[in-house]
Amino acid sequence: MKILALDISTKTGWATFETEPIAWAGNGWDVAKGHKLTNCGLIKLPQKIHEYGQYPWSYLNAASAMAQLLLQLANQVKPDAIIIEETNKAKARYTQKALEWIHCCLLDRLLDNLSRSVPVYYISSSEWRKTLGLVMSKEDKKNNKALKTAKKLAEATGKKLNKAELGIKGSVTKKHVAIRYVNANFGLDMKVKDNDICDAICLGVAYLRDAKICDGK
């Protein structure tokens, strides 16, 4: 069985998995469940949205272009199921518009080209994080608290913040936790710039671990 997981945006992270009846250790396998990460990557729009024409058609054209790229990926993978991260409310309305239109265009393309024989499931980001137990550690929280205190002190004194000297890192976020999980469980060396790919990998693993599927309500 092949699974295609998508973290959709103008930079879409994707990951493919194959399932095996017997779990075994080593080389990209999820030992607990017997699922193999077979491939992953990032698909980016070749142009910025405003370069796709005059508004509002620029958004439709950009969404259509990304949907076509994702359809090509689906046709190459030939998945038995497609897993997509549910949308979250964005702070910027045009970011939200682009995201929702890409989802709409992709579903339309999938329906026309793959029919309903290939199921599409949505999983919320909070659900896949909960399923995988992805939470910030005490050390992460301690680091963030120390960083916040150091920044306030630097602003008050006018001194430059030296994190290395203070023994603290930059702010640790949910993205960092997902990257850390992927690297630890799949022997990869993902960086912060790879966060969309890591989210797609985590999404796929969560689905294979029976994460709750969104029902649109």
Secondary structure, 3 states (H helix, E strand, C coil): CEEEEEECCCEEEEEEEEECCCCCCCCCEECCCCEEEEEEEEEECCCCHHHHCCCCHHHHHHHHHHHHHHHHHHHHHCCCEEEEECCCCCCCHHHHHHHHHHHHHHHHHHHHHCHHHCCEEEECHHHHHHHHCCCCCHHHHHHHHHHHHHHHHHHHHCCCCCHHHHCCCCCCCHHHHHHHHHHHHHCCCCCHHHHHHHHHHHHHHHHHCCCCCCCCC
